[in-house]
């Protein structure tokens, strides 16, 4: 592992120094291993590891390329780890959301467009007490996703998308049998949308904090 870690570190250094850029093709294996002072086997292991976390793209018969290094792409590795977590770990993930999501909504308040606000309110259309869990999950993901995208920060968007992935959110809502859960969610979402429309960033941050904390508190009692 130490040799593979060294190989990963050396490729990382090439990216940081700008010797390799997004979209670049890596030199042939023999040439690159000699250049970095690595064995070809350790270089291969490093390439496999970096492919898994979407830094490199191995194209059979064509070569190995640096990916776009887009934040959303790189955060797929985070989403994979999140999906593996069991119920107790979900509480820790909610703690992270409770820190990041209100801050993201605060940023979004000054940037969200009238079109995005219209789309935000449209997510609530047709959601009522007869809405099933699957529809509620879809609404919740879309609602928070619109706010996150409005903030205009790809790294925050990628992290929050990973934390709010369908698998994690579905696990939470599947167990959410709290009375009037749909009504509570809709009321909180409407209040958040109203505050966003008024441009009250502090209120938006407070409302999102309460919204995330409410589900987190329920989970702590339920698990």
N, C-alpha and C positions, 0 to 999 in steps of 0.2 A: 504493500500500500504506500510506503514511503516513496518508492521510486515512481509510482503512478502519480502521487501528489506533486512530486517535483515536476513531472511532465506537464501536469495541469497548470501548475504555477508558471512555468515557462511560456506556455501558450497564452495564458492570461496576460503576462507581461508584454507579449507581442501586441496584444489587443490594446492594452493601456498606452503603449508607446506609439501606437498608430501604424506599426509595421503591418498589421492586419486590420482591415476595416470591414464593416458590414457589407456582405455580398462578395467579398474577396474569396478566391479559391486558394486553398492551402498548397504550398509546394508539395511535390511528390514525397511519399513517405520516407524513402531512402535519403533524399536531400534534406528534408526537415529534421530527421533524427540525427544526422551528422552535424547539421548546423546547431542544434540544441544540445549536442553531446548526450543523446539518449539512445537507449536500445530501441529497436523498432517495435518490440513487444510492449514496452512501457508506453511508447507513443500511441500505439493502437488502443491500449486500455484508457489512456487519457482522452483520446478522441471519442471512444464509446461513452465515457462519463459525460463529456461536454455535449455530446449529441442528446443524451437523456435530459439534460437541463436546457436544451434548445439553444445552445450557444453555437454549435456546429450542426451542419446538415450533410450527412454522408449520402451521396448520390451514386449508387452502384453503376460502375462503368463510366462515370463522368469525373468523379473526384469528390473532395471534401470542401465544403464552403462554409464561410461564416454566415450565420443567419442574419436577418435584419436587425437583431438585437433589440427588437421592439419590446417595450416594458410588458405589454400584455402577453407576448410570446414567452418571455422569460418567467413570468409569474405563473405559467402553467405548471411549473414544478411545485410551486407553493400550493396550487389547487390540488395536485395529486396527493400531497402530504395531508392536506386538510381532509380530503375524502376518506383517508384511512383512519382518522381519529375516532375514538369511541366516545360515548356520552359524556364522561367526566372531562375529557379534553375539550369538548364543545364549550364548556363554561369558560375555559381560558381563551378560546377563540372569541367568545362574546366580550370578554374583557378588552381584547384588542380592538374589536369593532366599536366598543363604547368609547375608546380613545380616538380612533381614526374617523369614524363616520360623522360625529358632530363637527369636527374640525373641517372635514370635507364639505359638509353642508354649509358651514359658515363661509367658506371660500366661494361656493356656488352661488350664494345669495347675491353677490355683486356682479355675477356673470351670466346668470340664467336668462335666456331670451324669452320673449312672449310665446314663441312657438314651442319651446321646451315646457313652459308653464302649462300651455294648452294640452300638450301630450301627457304631462304629469297628472292633470285632472282627469284626462280621458282614461287613465288606468283604473280609475275608481268606478267607471261606468259599469253597471251590471253586477257589481259586487254587493251582495246582501247576505242575510242570514241563511239563505239557501245555497250559498256558494260552497262548493266542496273544497277539501284541503288542497287538492292539486291546483285548482284555479286561484286559491288564496296565495299559494306559494308563488305562482306565476305573476300575480299582481304585485306582491311584495318585492320580488326581484326586479321587476320592471320599474316600479316606483323609485326604489332606492338607486337603481342603475341610472335613471335619467338625472337625478340630482348629482350623482358621482361624475357623470360625463360632463355636466355643466360646469364643474369645478375646473376642468381643463388640465388636469394633472394625470398623465398616463400612468405614473407609478402608483399613485393612490388608487386610481381606477383598477389597475391590475390586482393590487393587494386586496381591495374590497370585493372585487369579483371573486377572487379565490376564497375569501372568508364567507362570502354569501352564496357560494356555489349551490346548485340545485340539491345535491346530495345532503349537504349539511343542513340547509334550510328545511328540506323535506323531513329530515329526521326530527327536527325541532317541532315543526307544525303538525306532524303526524301524531305526536303525543300531546299536542295542545288541545285539551278538551275543556278548557276553562269556559265557564258560562259567558256568553256574549263576546267571545274572542273576536269574531268578525266585526262586530259593531265597535269594539274598542279600537281595533286596528284602523278601521276606516275613519273614526273620529280623530285619531292621532295623525293620520296621513293628511286629512283635510286641514287640520290646524297647521301642519308643517307647510302645506301648499299655500295657505293664506299668508303665513308669515313670509314665505319666499316672495310672494307677489307684492307684499308691502315693502320688501327690501329690509326687513328687520333682522339683521344677521345674528344678533345676540339671542333673540327669541328663537330663531331657527335652531341655533346650536343647543339651546336649553330643551326645546321640544324633541329634538332628535335624541338627546341624551336620555330624557325620560322614556322615550319610545323604546330605545334599545335596552335600557335598564329594566323596564317592565317585564320584558320577555326573559331577560337574564334572571331576574328575581324569581319568576315563576319556575324557571328551570332548576334553580338551586333547591327549591322546595320539592320539586317533582322527582329529581334524580336520587 
